[in-house]
Amino acid sequence: MRVIRNNRVYKILLPIVLLIALGSYLYNFLIQPDEFLPDVQIGGVDVGGYDRAQAVTALNQTLDKMKSIPVFFYKDDYELQVQLGDLIVPFNIDSIVESAWQDEQKRTWYNRAASLNPGHKVEYPVNLDYRSQKATELLNDWIKKWRIKPINASLEIDSKQGLIVTPEKAGTEVSETLTFRSLPVTLIDSGEIRLPIVVEKQEPKVTSALLQDMIELAAYSTHYNTGDANRSFNLGLATASINESFVKPGEVFSFNNIVGPRSVERGYREAKIIVGNKFESGLGGGVCQVSTTLYNAVLLTGLKITERHNHNLSVSYVSLGRDAAVNYGSQDFQFENNLEAPVYIRSNAKGGNLTITVYGNKQYKQNIKITHVVDRVIPFETITQRDTSLQPGQKKVIQDGKSGYIAKAFRSFYETNGILIKTEQLSRNVYQSVDQIIVAGPEVVPPVVPAEPLPENKDHEENKDLEENKDPEAINKPG
């Protein structure tokens, strides 16, 4: 009887124990595992059944093998061998494993259950980056060997033949993308890699066909002082930057984008610039004359102005309302080519003359005039400051006064026969005045004139003599 009872107890307890064991296993496997599930790969490396430390070890072993893989770059008779590890940007295996582990904790129980399927895989990629210092050095070396800059077609002016189109020349460029595209994007542990260095043909931006049928649409010139060496140098740099600019239909020309920052590294020097309402020394003085000259040339073509600023003070090289102040990062001069054909810019600074010419298709030649009116003159004030180092009455002008103005600028379009088509207001400009400052020595003090003596009192003198001649004894005598 006891044996029968024991068998019955065993039959009852066994399923319960099995259920508890299965439940514990399923809990650890599906709900809160201590190891990566069987279907997990990190960077192509199987880490199923590994805890985090073991996964880090497995990935580092694969990475170490990968770093020693030889990579051969070749072109024609050139060949260079490096190790793959020299090209890879360093990364942190620990953080990659930890990130995968945290993502694993977010998997639902039914998603975890799918890992029981032998064909099921969950991949956590390791994205390799090849912009390492070594890869950059290689690319720069190849650029020196095989880069040929394309040469744009250009317009030249011949005294006899007029405008001549100089043909373009194609160039070559090393393609970083195509050269490195066959490098592995995830971890591998064997093999040899051979990669061709891809050099592509580089077409010029401006071709001869684009410059055909072009004529001078407009030109404008300003004058500068060649004796101011630094300012002239800056002006020349900016002029060269915009020379041969080509603007397609619908494209916006940005002066700052073309000329770039006015910095010492780019060769710019200290010269006079306008800061607030006074002239100070600063990098790039003279560049605004280039933007102003270009502005006036563009105005005469009829192109659309999209950004332009006047200076705080009026400038001497252009009429009121026709200046275009620029400051890299804050003030730009921009225009849009609103024609259905490209325009081409030539600029030249020589011998104190800065000339900018805009060329385009002959059908867009227009008859345009720019005018301005002064609404108000703002007179300057004179400020006198005392300077004890000067002689009394001596004066010196240390800052010339400059009137301010409120002025409007207009652009008028005419028929070829001179009949006015329309007039548009371009801008309203406020130019501040500049105080005249005079230093003067101490005030001149007028000399002290001595007072005239009082007239003599003769009666007083006579009485005095009488008193002096009196007999002293007679004073006490009775009368």
Buried (B, 14 or more C-beta within 10 A) or exposed (E): EEEEEEEEEEEEEEEEEEEEEEEEEEEEBBEEBEBBBBBBBBBBBBBBEBBBEBBBBBBEEBBEBBEEBEBEBEBEEEEBEBBBBBBBEEEEBEEBBBEBBEEBEEBEEEBBBBBEEEEEEBEBBBEBEBEBEBBEEBBEEBBEEBBEEBBBBBBEEEEEEEEEBEEBEEBBBBBBEBBBEEBBBBBBBEEEBEBEBBBEEBEBEBBBEBBEEBBBBBBBBBEBEBEBEBBBBBBBBBBBBBBBBBBBEEEBBBBBEBBEEBEEEEEBBBBBBBEEBEBEEBBBBBBBBBBBBBBBBBBBBBBEBBBBBBBBBBBEBBBBBBBBBBBBEEBBBBBBBEBEBBBBBBBBBEEEEBBBBBBBBEEBBBBBEBBBEEEEEEEBEEEEEEBEEBEEEEEEEEBEBBEBBBBBBBBBBBEEEEEEEEEEEBBEBEBBBBBBBBBBBEEEEEEEEEEEEEEEEEEEEEEEEEEEEEEEEEEEEEE
